[in-house]
C-alpha cells in the first residue's frame, strides 16, 4: 500500500542546502506515514520570483493539500509574502534569529547568503585546499605531504574511506588522506610504511563481510575480490591489525557518512574550519 504524498518546498535566497538538510532531518520523523515530493527553489531574491512560487503553492493547496514550506530567506519582505501563502510555512532562520535577538538583546543584521562562505574568504580557500588535498591523497595514490593531513583513514577497499574523506574535507575543511589495507599488509603484520610515522592521525573503518561482498560485487561481479570468503578474510585481518596497532576504528556497515565523520571528529578531537 502506497503512502499519501505531501509536497515540500525548499525555499532559500542562497543555495538552499541549509534548508534542505534541515527538512530531511525533520521529515524523516514522518516517513512511516507519508512520502514527500521535494521542490527546491534556490536563489529566491525578488518579489516577482516569490509571487510565482506562491502561485504554485496555492494551486497545489487548492487541488491537493497544503504544501510544507521550509525557508531560510532573510529578506523580511519576501518572508511576509510567503506567510500569506496557503502552505504550511516553517521559517527556519526567523525562529532562531528572533529567539537570539531576545536573548542577546541586540538586533541581527540580515544579509542574503551570509550562511554560506564567500568565495574570496580565507575560510573558503581553506575548504578548497582541503578538498584538493583529499582528492590527491585518495586511496594511497599520493604519499607526499602526509604531515599536513588532519586525519588518515585506513581500512579494506570499499569500506567507506573515500566518501568519508570527502565529506570531512567539504564540510569541515579538513585535509584527509586514506589508505587501503591489503593482503600484503596482513602478511607482514604491519601498516604500510608510508603511514607508520603518522600513527597518531590514523582512524580505521571496518564493515561487515556480507555487506562488503555486496558492494564489491556491484563493481566486480563474480570475482575473487568480491567473494564472501575473501571479504571475510580481509575484514578479519584488517580488524586484527588495527587492534594490534592500537588504532581506533568503527564499523561503517549501518552508519551514515555524517555519523562516521562526527565520530572521527570527536575521538580525534579535530579542530574544524567550517566557519
FENZINOR-V117653 format. One record per residue. RES is the residue in one small letter. OMEGA is omega in whole degrees, -180 to 180 (999 if undefined). D_FIRST is the distance of its C-alpha to the first C-alpha in Angstrom with 2 decimals. Layout:
BEGIN
res={RES:RES}
omega={OMEGA:OMEGA}
d_first={D_FIRST:D_FIRST}
END
This chain:
BEGIN
res={x:x:x:x:x:x:x:x:x:x:x:x:x:x:x:x:x:x:x:x:x:x:x:x:x:x:x:x:x:x:x:x:x:x:x:x:x:x:x:x:x:x:x:x:x:x:x:x:x:x:x:x:x:x:x:x:x:x:x:x:x:x:x:x:x:x:x:x:x:x:x:x:x:x:x:x:x:x:x:x:x:x:x:x:x:x:x:x:x:x:x:x:x:x:x:x:x:x:x:x:x:x:x:x:x:x:x:x:x:x:x:x:x:x:x:x:x:x:x:x:x:x:x:x:x:x:x:x:x:x:x:x:x:x:x:x:x:x:x:x:x:x:x:x:x:x:x:x:x:x:x:x:x:x:x:x:x:x:x:x:x:x:x:x:x:x:x:x:x:x:x:x:x:x:x:x:x:x:x:x:x:x:x:x:x:x:x:x:x:x:x:x:x:x:x:x:x:x:x:x:x:x:x:x:x:x:x:x:x:x:x:x:x:x:x:x:x:x:x:x:x:x:x:x:x:x:x:x:x:x:x:x:x:x:x:x:x:x:x:x:x:x:x:x:x:x:x:x:x:x:x:x:x:x:x:x:x:x:x:x:x:x:x:x:x:x:x:x:x:x:x:x:x:x:x}
omega={-178:-180:175:-175:175:176:-178:176:175:-172:-178:173:176:-177:-179:-177:180:-179:-179:179:179:-178:179:-179:-178:-175:179:179:-174:-174:176:-174:-177:164:-173:174:-175:176:-179:177:179:174:177:-174:-178:178:180:-179:-178:177:178:180:180:178:179:179:-178:179:178:180:-179:-174:-177:176:-177:177:174:-177:172:-175:171:177:179:180:-173:179:180:178:-180:176:-176:180:-179:175:180:178:176:-169:178:-177:-172:-179:-177:-179:-178:-177:-179:179:-180:177:179:-178:-178:180:174:176:176:179:-174:177:-179:175:-177:-178:179:-175:174:-177:180:-176:178:-180:179:180:177:179:180:177:-180:179:179:178:-177:177:-179:-176:178:172:176:-174:-180:-171:-180:176:-178:177:179:-176:174:180:177:180:177:179:179:179:177:178:176:-176:-176:180:178:179:-178:178:179:180:-175:-176:-172:178:178:176:-173:172:173:-176:175:170:-172:-178:179:177:-179:180:179:-177:-177:173:173:-175:-175:-178:180:180:-175:-176:-178:-180:-172:173:-174:173:174:-176:177:-177:-178:179:179:179:178:-178:-180:-180:177:-178:-180:-178:176:179:175:-180:-177:-177:-180:179:180:-180:178:180:-176:-179:-180:-178:-180:179:177:-180:-179:176:-179:-179:178:178:176:-179:176:177:-180:-170:-175:-177:176:177:180:179:179:-178:180:178:177:-180:-177:-174:-179:179:-177:175:-178:-176:-174:-173:999}
d_first={0.00:3.80:6.56:9.54:12.32:15.91:18.93:21.45:25.07:27.30:30.83:34.05:37.68:37.58:35.22:32.28:31.82:32.50:30.04:27.30:27.95:27.95:24.71:22.93:24.33:23.33:19.79:19.00:19.32:16.24:13.69:11.75:11.18:11.54:11.91:15.47:17.41:20.97:24.10:27.35:30.61:33.49:37.22:36.95:40.61:41.59:41.14:40.37:37.46:36.02:36.41:34.54:31.59:31.72:31.64:28.35:26.91:28.19:26.86:23.28:23.87:25.15:22.33:19.30:19.79:22.56:22.16:23.02:26.38:27.81:31.49:34.48:36.92:40.39:42.08:42.23:42.63:39.35:37.64:39.09:37.78:34.24:34.47:34.85:31.64:28.71:26.55:26.13:29.06:29.50:33.02:33.07:36.74:37.99:36.74:38.34:41.49:42.28:42.09:44.32:46.79:47.31:47.65:49.90:51.77:51.83:50.20:47.89:48.79:45.63:45.75:43.14:41.87:43.75:40.76:41.08:44.12:46.85:47.49:51.16:50.76:51.85:48.44:46.83:49.46:48.85:45.18:46.12:48.71:46.21:43.72:46.57:47.85:44.48:43.89:47.43:47.06:43.75:43.75:47.45:48.53:51.11:53.12:55.50:55.08:53.03:55.22:53.39:49.95:48.35:46.26:46.01:42.81:43.25:41.00:40.10:38.89:35.24:34.90:34.06:37.61:37.52:34.44:35.71:39.17:38.10:36.02:39.09:41.29:39.25:38.21:41.36:44.06:44.77:46.53:44.64:45.69:43.81:45.23:43.69:44.98:45.93:47.49:50.98:50.49:49.48:52.52:54.80:53.10:53.42:51.56:52.35:55.84:54.82:52.63:54.80:56.82:53.68:52.35:51.94:49.40:47.18:43.63:41.70:38.10:36.80:33.51:32.16:33.54:30.27:28.64:31.90:31.93:28.49:29.67:33.01:31.53:29.83:33.31:35.50:33.65:35.67:38.38:40.32:39.28:35.61:36.33:35.12:38.73:39.99:37.32:38.14:41.81:41.56:39.34:41.62:44.74:43.54:42.67:46.03:47.86:46.27:47.15:50.63:51.12:49.77:47.04:44.18:40.84:37.15:34.18:31.88:29.13:26.69:28.44:27.91:30.93:31.41:31.62:34.00:36.13:36.43:37.56:40.11:41.44:41.83:43.45:45.82:46.46:46.31:47.56:45.09:46.17:43.13:45.00}
END
